Amino acid sequence: MARILSQFTITPDSDGDYTLHLEDEDGETIEMTASYEQLDLIVEGIEEVLDMDEEDALEVDEDEGEAKSTEE
């Protein structure tokens, strides 16, 4: 079963790479080193997934806003 992400940090190191700390809800931390190019690929992947889900996410917000306005 996949662990649930609690928090993460990304810090640059002295070699021009970045250290990622991924902490789960139990407090266990995974530490990884990534290059700028690898982080850029991660960002692109996240943006693609969020763009696919954006319409659904906005639709829910709009519906909630409409429900609030009809109650007033």
C-alpha positions as CSV (number, residue, x, y, z in Angstrom):
1,M,0.0,0.0,0.0
2,A,1.2,3.5,-0.8
3,R,2.2,5.7,2.1
4,I,0.6,9.1,2.5
5,L,2.8,12.2,2.0
6,S,2.8,14.4,5.0
7,Q,5.4,17.0,3.9
8,F,8.4,17.5,1.7
9,T,11.4,19.8,1.4
10,I,13.8,20.5,-1.5
11,T,17.2,22.0,-0.6
12,P,20.1,22.8,-3.0
13,D,23.5,21.2,-2.1
14,S,27.0,22.5,-2.8
15,D,27.4,20.2,-5.9
16,G,24.6,21.9,-7.9
17,D,22.1,19.1,-7.1
18,Y,19.1,19.1,-4.8
19,T,18.1,17.0,-1.8
20,L,14.5,15.9,-1.6
21,H,13.1,14.9,1.8
22,L,9.8,13.2,1.6
23,E,8.0,12.5,4.9
24,D,5.0,10.2,5.4
25,E,2.3,10.5,7.9
26,D,4.2,8.1,10.3
27,G,7.2,10.5,10.3
28,E,9.4,8.2,8.1
29,T,11.6,10.2,5.8
30,I,13.0,9.3,2.4
31,E,16.0,11.3,1.3
32,M,16.9,11.5,-2.4
33,T,19.3,13.5,-4.5
34,A,18.1,14.9,-7.9
35,S,19.6,17.1,-10.6
36,Y,18.0,20.2,-11.9
37,E,16.9,18.3,-15.0
38,Q,15.3,15.6,-12.9
39,L,13.4,18.1,-10.8
40,D,12.2,19.8,-14.0
41,L,10.8,16.5,-15.3
42,I,9.0,16.0,-12.0
43,V,7.5,19.5,-12.3
44,E,6.4,18.8,-15.9
45,G,4.8,15.5,-14.8
46,I,2.9,17.1,-11.9
47,E,1.7,20.0,-14.2
48,E,0.4,17.4,-16.8
49,V,-1.6,15.5,-14.2
50,L,-3.0,18.7,-12.6
51,D,-3.9,20.1,-16.0
52,M,-6.0,17.0,-16.7
53,D,-7.8,17.3,-13.4
54,E,-8.1,21.1,-13.4
55,E,-11.6,21.1,-15.0
56,D,-13.0,18.7,-12.5
57,A,-11.5,20.6,-9.6
58,L,-12.8,23.9,-10.8
59,E,-16.2,22.5,-11.5
60,V,-16.5,21.4,-7.8
61,D,-15.5,24.9,-6.6
62,E,-18.0,26.5,-9.0
63,D,-20.8,24.2,-7.8
64,E,-20.1,25.0,-4.2
65,G,-20.1,28.8,-5.0
66,E,-23.5,28.4,-6.8
67,A,-25.0,26.6,-3.8
68,K,-23.9,29.3,-1.5
69,S,-25.4,32.0,-3.6
70,T,-28.8,30.3,-3.9
71,E,-29.0,30.0,-0.1
72,E,-28.5,33.7,0.5
